[in-house]
Amino acid sequence: MAKRIDVEDLDIFYGTFKAVEGVSMNIEPRSVTAFIGPSGCGKSTVLRTLNRMHEVIPGARVEGNVLLDGEDLYGKNMDPVAVRRNVGMVFQRPNPFPTMSIFDNVAAGLRLNGVKNRKVLAETVERSLRGANLWNEVKDRLDKPGAGLSGGQQQRLCIARAIAVSPEVLLMDEPCSALDPISTLAVEDLINEIKERYTIVIVTHNMQQAARVSDRTAFFNLAATGKPGKLIEIDDTRKIFNNPSQKATEDYISGRFG
């Protein structure tokens, strides 16, 4: 069941350095929201706060609220592991577990959650690989290492691994930046297919990709190096690209800076 995310007055710190300041936004369920903006403006940092990956870094902390269907992800009794199970993450570089087979890569999260039934594992692995549009390519070599797949296949394997535990939100941090154009297209097609079931947030440096895959786009910027990143505006993707409210957004999209 896809869920809505509400971010309220979010400040993000690395030690004493404030990396991101005053971010408030709503992320709609069953849609794709793209984060765009120049390097260092806090896009990936904001993304990592949405499933509490940010706090894995020593000294990192947040102030403000991140709500998943009204429930505070940073509430006192909230288990970070449970948050990361509900809010899955796909990273910039495909990272299948190198010593594991294709099957075991997809089943890893289920086993971590205590699923032992071989039939349930097999059914979920197949469903997840089908969901990641990879089943037909790998069904005859599930026992082979995941690291033996091509880059684009590895990224779809990582998406299969993320959706196997039935998350409500899927975060993607530049999921195509290490891929060739054909693999990129496969991942973009997949994003379009699965958005009916998930809330998807994608960080991308590729303007065309943001325009192709997202329903809404958030533009981040920073006043100068060493200053905190800020959300400049968020709106329907078509409006952001054709008629943004802020001049900075227009300048960035048209390539006049960044």
C-alpha positions in Angstrom: 0.0 0.0 0.0 1.7 3.2 -1.2 1.9 6.0 1.4 2.1 9.7 1.4 5.2 11.5 2.9 4.9 14.9 4.5 8.2 16.7 5.3 7.9 19.6 7.7 10.6 22.2 8.5 13.4 19.8 7.9 17.0 20.8 8.9 19.7 18.3 8.3 23.1 18.4 10.0 26.5 16.7 9.6 28.0 17.5 13.0 27.7 21.3 13.4 27.4 21.9 9.6 23.9 22.5 8.5 23.6 20.8 5.1 19.9 21.4 4.4 17.6 24.0 5.8 13.9 24.5 6.1 12.5 21.8 3.7 8.8 21.3 3.7 7.0 19.3 1.0 4.4 16.6 0.4 5.2 13.5 -1.7 2.1 11.9 -3.1 1.5 8.1 -3.1 1.4 6.1 -6.4 3.5 8.7 -8.2 7.1 9.5 -9.0 8.7 12.6 -7.5 12.1 13.7 -8.9 14.6 15.7 -6.9 16.8 17.9 -9.2 19.4 20.6 -8.6 23.2 21.2 -8.8 25.7 19.0 -7.0 26.0 19.7 -3.3 22.5 21.2 -2.9 21.2 18.4 -0.6 19.1 16.2 -2.9 20.6 12.9 -1.8 20.8 14.1 1.8 17.1 14.8 1.9 16.4 11.4 0.2 18.4 9.6 2.9 16.4 11.2 5.7 13.2 9.7 4.3 14.3 6.2 5.5 16.7 7.2 8.3 19.8 6.2 6.3 21.2 9.7 7.0 21.7 8.9 10.7 24.0 5.9 9.9 26.7 8.6 9.3 28.4 9.5 12.7 27.4 13.0 13.9 24.5 13.2 11.4 21.1 14.3 12.7 17.8 15.9 11.7 15.5 18.5 13.1 11.8 18.8 11.9 9.4 16.0 11.0 9.1 13.3 8.4 5.6 11.8 8.4 4.6 8.6 6.6 0.8 8.7 6.4 0.8 10.9 9.5 3.3 8.7 11.5 6.5 10.4 12.6 9.4 8.3 11.2 11.6 10.0 13.9 9.2 9.3 16.8 10.6 8.0 20.1 9.2 4.5 19.6 10.0 4.2 15.9 12.4 1.4 15.0 14.9 2.6 12.2 15.1 -1.0 10.8 11.3 -1.1 10.5 11.4 2.3 8.8 14.0 1.0 6.2 11.8 -2.0 5.6 8.8 0.2 4.7 10.9 2.7 2.8 13.3 0.8 0.5 16.4 2.3 -1.1 18.1 1.7 -4.5 21.5 3.2 -4.7 23.5 5.0 -7.4 25.7 2.0 -8.2 24.2 -1.4 -8.4 25.2 -3.3 -5.2 24.1 -6.9 -5.4 25.7 -9.0 -2.6 28.7 -10.4 -4.5 28.9 -13.8 -2.8 25.2 -14.5 -3.2 23.2 -16.1 -6.0 20.5 -14.1 -7.9 17.9 -16.0 -5.9 19.6 -15.3 -2.5 20.1 -11.6 -3.4 16.3 -11.2 -3.8 15.5 -13.4 -0.8 18.0 -11.7 1.6 15.6 -9.2 3.1 12.9 -11.8 3.6 15.3 -14.1 5.4 16.4 -11.2 7.5 12.7 -10.8 8.5 12.5 -14.5 9.5 10.9 -16.0 6.4 12.1 -19.6 6.1 9.4 -21.3 4.1 11.1 -22.3 0.8 7.8 -22.1 -1.2 7.1 -18.6 0.1 10.7 -17.5 -0.7 10.5 -19.0 -4.2 7.1 -17.3 -4.9 8.2 -14.0 -3.6 11.5 -14.1 -5.5 9.7 -14.9 -8.8 7.1 -12.1 -8.2 9.8 -9.6 -7.3 11.9 -10.5 -10.4 8.8 -10.2 -12.6 8.1 -6.9 -10.9 11.6 -5.7 -11.7 11.2 -6.9 -15.3 14.1 -9.3 -14.9 12.5 -12.8 -14.5 12.7 -13.9 -18.2 16.4 -12.9 -18.3 17.5 -14.8 -15.2 14.9 -17.6 -14.5 17.3 -20.3 -15.8 20.2 -19.2 -13.7 18.9 -18.2 -10.3 21.7 -20.1 -8.6 24.4 -18.1 -10.5 26.1 -15.1 -8.8 24.2 -11.8 -8.9 27.4 -10.0 -9.5 27.7 -11.9 -12.9 24.8 -9.9 -14.4 25.3 -6.8 -16.6 25.1 -3.4 -14.9 21.5 -2.7 -16.0 20.5 -6.2 -14.8 22.2 -5.7 -11.5 20.3 -2.5 -10.9 17.0 -4.2 -11.7 18.1 -7.1 -9.3 18.6 -4.5 -6.6 15.1 -3.1 -7.3 13.8 -6.7 -7.1 15.6 -7.0 -3.7 14.1 -3.8 -2.5 10.5 -4.7 -3.5 10.7 -8.3 -2.2 10.0 -7.1 1.4 6.8 -5.2 0.2 7.9 -1.6 1.0 5.4 1.3 0.7 8.0 3.7 -0.6 10.9 3.3 -2.9 13.8 5.8 -2.9 16.2 5.8 -5.8 19.5 7.8 -5.6 20.6 8.4 -9.2 19.7 4.8 -10.1 20.8 5.2 -13.8 23.9 7.3 -13.5 26.2 4.2 -13.9 24.2 2.6 -16.7 24.2 2.8 -20.5 21.3 4.3 -22.4 19.5 0.9 -23.1 19.8 -0.1 -19.4 18.6 3.3 -18.4 15.5 3.0 -20.6 14.8 -0.4 -19.0 14.9 1.1 -15.5 12.8 4.1 -16.5 10.2 1.8 -18.1 10.2 -0.2 -14.8 9.7 2.9 -12.7 6.6 3.8 -14.9 5.2 0.3 -14.5 5.6 0.0 -10.7 4.5 3.5 -9.6 0.9 2.3 -9.4 2.0 0.3 -6.3 4.5 2.5 -4.6 5.4 6.0 -3.7 8.7 6.6 -5.6 11.2 9.4 -5.1 14.2 9.6 -7.5 17.2 11.8 -7.3 18.6 12.6 -10.8 21.1 14.9 -12.5 19.5 14.1 -15.9 16.8 16.7 -16.7 15.4 14.6 -19.5 15.0 11.7 -17.2 13.2 13.8 -14.6 10.9 15.1 -17.4 10.3 11.5 -18.6 9.7 9.6 -15.4 8.3 11.9 -12.8 4.8 13.3 -12.0 6.2 16.0 -9.7 9.6 17.7 -9.6 11.4 19.3 -6.6 14.2 21.8 -7.4 16.9 22.2 -4.7 19.6 24.9 -4.7 22.2 26.5 -2.5 23.2 30.2 -2.2 26.9 29.4 -2.2 29.3 26.6 -1.4 29.2 26.0 2.4 25.7 27.3 2.7 22.8 24.9 3.4 20.7 23.5 0.5 17.1 24.6 0.2 14.0 23.5 -1.6 13.3 26.2 -4.1 10.0 24.9 -5.4 8.0 21.7 -6.0 5.2 21.3 -8.5 3.9 19.2 -11.4 6.8 18.2 -13.6 5.3 19.8 -16.7 4.9 23.1 -14.9 8.4 23.0 -13.4 9.9 22.4 -16.9 7.6 24.7 -18.9 6.6 27.5 -16.5 8.5 27.4 -13.2 7.5 30.0 -10.5 11.2 30.8 -9.6 13.8 32.3 -11.9 16.5 30.1 -10.3 14.6 27.0 -11.4 14.2 28.4 -14.9 18.0 29.2 -15.1 18.9 25.7 -13.9 16.6 23.9 -16.3 17.7 26.0 -19.3 21.4 25.4 -18.4 22.2 28.9 -17.5 24.0 27.8 -14.4 24.8 24.6 -12.4 
